[in-house]
Each structure stands twice: as C-alpha cells, then as structure tokens.
Amino acid sequence: MQVEGRQLEEAFSDYGGAITTAIGMSGQTPDSTSGTAKSTSPLVNSNGDVEMKEDENNELIERGISAESVHETAARLLFMAIKWAKNLPSFTLLCFRDQVILLEEGWCDLFLLSVFQWSLPMEKCPLLNSSLPLSANAVRYLQDLFMRIRNYNIDQGEFACLKALVLFRPETRGLKDFAHVEELQDQAQQMLARHAVASGPTRFGRLLLLLPLLRTVGSDKIEKVFFEATFGNMSIEKLICKMYKR
C-alpha cells in the first residue's frame, strides 16, 4: 500500500507516535539499560518514550514475517528515527536548512541502526531473499552486519550515541553551521567513549568501526527494497521535507 498526500500525515501520526529517548550530550552518562541520560541534558528528549516496545517486535517475529509486515515495520522505524532527531533540542537549534540536509544525508544510517536496534530479523526477511535490486553480495553483507551487531550486544545507550554520530556529520555538503555540527559530533563521540569503556578498552573502537560499514550498501538500494512499496515514487528526501511541513 502506497502512502500519498494526506495519507502521509495520517501514517506519520500512526508510525511516529513513539519516540526514542536520546542520550545526554553535555557530559551525562546514559543509562545502559534504558538509553536515557541520568540527568537533564541539551539533547535529551522530554518525552521519555521508547521507539518500539519489545513485545511489539516479538509479535512481529512470532506471527511470521511477510513482505507486507516488513514494509510496515520499516516505515514505522524510519518515521520514528526521523522524529527522534526532530525532538533533539540541540538538533532543533540548528537552522532549518541544516536540519533537513543532515536528515537527507543520514536517514539511511539512522534507519539501519534502528533495524539492528530492534532486531528486525533480517536473516528471515523475505525482501532479502528475492531478486530485488540488492546483489547477492549486498544481501549477504547486510545479514552478516546484522549478526555482527547482534553479537556485540549493543545496549540502548550505545545505540543512541551511534545514532547521534551518524546524524551529526560536519562533512555533509551545504551545511551553514558545520562548526556547531562538528561540536555535537565530538560530544557524541566523547559520550560513547565514556559509556563503552566499562565494557573493555577495545569496545569504543569496535563500535566506531561499525559506522562506515552501514554505507557499504547504497541508500538508493535500501530505499527501493524497503520503501518503494509504501511510498511509491516519492523519494525519502521529499518525504523528509513533507514531515517538516506538518
């Protein structure tokens, strides 16, 4: 089912109702079990909600995975990832143009991290077992990356840090205030380092090395596989703009 026009607003309300709590980026340590900061921070959402309840994810697995359910879940994860970013106070302090540019650049990484975070079982995903635009190598790569991330047992606080790192990319072309974006990225990196050191001296480096791997499969292919059936010819970039106009 494709989403167009007014349906987009309704879908956004349905899929985007729950928002993940962001990590604190002003020196506060996130709680490793909830992913929330232990005290108030400029980048902590006021909602205190989580993206997707664990029982919802378990229900998806138990009832069996169809292409339709994967499309629905993918759309929901994308909407929530974007709304998560929109509700970060420090992100909203950036100029409107920089916000849109960063989301247009980082939506795919945010989506994939959300997929891995909520354990959408990619090894059983019917979209990756068909003759769609992904090559056999790309399919194998995504499945291997999923298994690798799952074996790392990344907690909610670490996922929040990683999402902040892929969102705040100062090298993104066209940014007006890249210095501020760079500062936010530095804070996210410092936060991840402090949080990960409790699990061993090499964990921080291993987590950072995961981020470039998210871009091995092009965002155009991810968009076609997971979102074309829902949004048709509407690009994710156009979708982001429509979300911001709500």
C-alpha positions, 0 to 999 in steps of 0.5 A: 500500500502506497502512502500519498498526500494526506495519507502521509500525515495520517501514517506519520501520526500512526508510525511516529507516535513513539519516540526514542529517548536520546542520550545526554550530550553535555557530559551525562552518562546514559543509562545502559539499560534504558538509553536515557541520560541520568540527568537533564541534558541539551539533547535529551528528549522530554518525552521519555518514550521508547521507539518500539516496545519489545513485545511489539517486535516479538509479535512481529517475529512470532506471527511470521514475517511477510513482505507486507509486515516488513514494509510496515515495520520499516516505515514505522522505524524510519518515521520514528528515527526521523522524529527522534532527531526532530525532538533533539533540542540541540538538533532543533537549534540548528537552522532549518536548512541544516536540519533537513540536509543532515536528515537527507544525508543520514536517514539511511544510517539512522534507519539501519541502526534502528533495524539492528536496534530492534532486531528486525530479523533480517536473516528471515526477511523475505525482501532479502531473499528475492531478486530485488535490486540488492546483489547477492553480495549486498544481501549477504553483507547486510545479514552478516552486519546484522549478526555482527551487531547482534553479537556485540550486544549493543545496549540502548545507550550505545545505540543512541550515541551511534545514532547521534554520530551518524546524524551529526556529520560536519562533512555533509555538503551545504551545511551553514553551521558545520562548526556547531555540527562538528561540536555535537559530533565530538560530544557524541563521540566523547559520550560513547567513549565514556559509556563503552569503556566499562565494557573493555578498552577495545569496545569504543573502537569496535563500535566506531568501526561499525559506522562506515560499514552501514554505507557499504550498501547504497541508500538508493538500494535500501530505499527501493527494497524497503520503501518503494512499496509504501511510498511509491515514487516519492523519494525519502528526501521529499518525504523528509521535507513533507514531515517538516511541513506538518 
